[in-house]
Amino acid sequence: MAKFLLSPLRLAVGWGLSPRLLGTIAVVMLTLLRLTIGFHFITEGVDKYKAGNWSAKPFFANAKGPFAGHFRQMVWDYDGTMRLDLEQTKVVWAVYRDRIGEHFGFDEKQTAAAQNNYAKAVQQYEYVIELNANDIEEFELGLGRVDDLDADSVAGGVSSLSGQREAVRKELAQKIGPVFSQIDAIWENYETAQNKLATPEQQSRYLAYELVRPRLQMMDTSVIDRLVPYFDMAVGWCLLLGLFTPVAALAAAGFLGSVFLSQYPPETGPTSSNYQLIECMACFVLAATGAGRFAGLDFFLHLIIRKFCGNDAATA
């Protein structure tokens, strides 16, 4: 009778006999948590991969909080230095023109057409630059103003300048945004036009040749956009299978934690980064409990370790 009466209290404080031991219910819940997070990462990765044009750029560009500057700099060509440089752009396009010809094995006629596409893209680019010369000049002057405000806030420790800096950045982004959109469209159209020169036979033998943006930093969206879909799927499958769970869970936690920090302090609503923080903490739980040992492949790996390491692994 006493056990029956104390059941609600036992359930409230934990059903296991000891808080240092995991009971059946806790094991089942940990397994379900691992499967749920694993499935979430897999679906996210597959969706990004199928989209083909997924990019972290909008997310990083709209970062806020104390780490906003760091995340904004992870956007490829965040300040437009590359896209507004005619000579550097021409070099990148010329190299792409030559390499795509080697990739598909263009004949003389196709090579001439590739050169024509190159000349056309350069002409379009020069027209956009000339047409928006005033906006570009104002943008470059604005960047200098932001740098001055950054220097003042660091030298004088004036935190009140942060709001002014953000206002200037927002104004500059709105003004130069349409210009960058036109330039980006020229890049994309140039890549499409060059790939269309390949004959059906060449296209069947070789994949489309991508116009890769030149890396301007060690890690920016030119790299991140290509890696994240595969990262999501790899982490998801490891969690789903219970394989190398602590490593996969910590990687997932680091990724989700960076998402949270990029939008700190978080707001409420559907776009709040609080959801990423909650899932990040859940990943830490999976890593700390070695949840892959429960209905996962880590169980068998742990058996092998125990066999060779003896009692030291058994108590781990």
Phi, psi and omega in degrees: 000318180296320179298320180295318182290329182272357181302314178301320180293319179297321178293325183290323184263351180127128187281337181294156180293330180221138178296347180270356179241144178266125177277179182300317181297317180296319179297316179298316181294320177296320179295316179296322178297315179298316180295320181294312180294321178299315179297321179298314181294321179298312181296322177298315180295317180296318179297317179295319181294316181293327180299324177080324183244020180298142179213144176276001185304309181300324182293311180292322182296331181259019179298153179219171178092187185295339181257009185302317182299318179298315182289325178296324180290348177277354174281129181302128179053048185301331181256006175078007183302320182286310186290339180264004179259106183299311185296317180294321178296317179298322178296314180298316181292323180293318178298318179296319178302316181289318184289325179290330175295319177291324182298312182270342185077053182298143172274185184297320181295316179293323178297319178295320178295322178296320177295323178294319177298321179297311181298321180295318180296319179297319179297317178297318180298312181298324179295316180296318180296317180293319183294327184249028184303319182294316179296322180293318179296318179295323179296314181294323175294323178295322177298321177296322179294319178297319178298320178296319179295322177297316180296319180296318183292326179286315183291320184259355181064034182268103181285339182292344180285347183298319179295322179293319178299316181295323179295318179294316180299316181296318179295318179295318181297320179293324183285319185270347182308308180299327179293313178298324179297319178295318180293318178299322179295323178295316176304311183294317180294324178296315178299315180297315182297319181292321179291331180289345179290339180292140178287161177306324179293317179294320180293330178285334183270331184229150175286160176301142183266120186276139173274094184281129177293134179297134181290125181259343176222170180299322180218111175218186186293342176295334177261314185300317183299331181274332185270325188302315179303318179288324176299312180301315182292320180295313178297317181300315181292322178298317179291320181295322180272350183068039184249124183050045188302314180302318180295312181297319181293320178293322176297317178296319180296318178297318179297311181294324178296323178293325177297316180298315183293333180288344180236041183261138357285146185287153175258171175269166179109180185299332183266007182295143178274004175299329180295321177293324178295319180297315180292328176299314179296323178296324178293324176297322177297315179299319181292318184289330183264357183057050189296347178289346178286343180262109180056039179219169182291339177298337177301314181288323177295322179293324177299318179297317180297317179297325181296321184267336183257350175069219188294334180299319180284330182294329180267000182280000000 
